Amino acid sequence: MMTVTISPKFQVVIPRPLRERLQLRPGQRLQVLEYAGRMELIPERKIADLRGFVSGIDTRFTREGDRL
């Protein structure tokens, strides 16, 4: 587990191994969510980067009658 410290300006430095693993870049935007008493940072991605991320998903399912 990695530990960080909040600066007097409420800034946090993301550790290098994590930045590299998540491919974070300077100036990249992160969404901040509070969930179950914890804070989660979610990198925003360009729409083009998301292309094909659900390839192979099984689309065979029964639709509800009013959703046809």
VENHULIN-V890895 format. One record per helix or strand. SS is the DSSP state (H for helix, E for strand). FROM is the first residue (numbers start at 1). TO is the last residue. If there is no record, write none. Layout:
ss = <SS:SS>
from = <FROM:FROM>
to = <TO:TO>
//
This chain:
ss = <H:E:E:H:H>
from = <16:30:38:47:65>
to = <21:35:43:50:67>
//
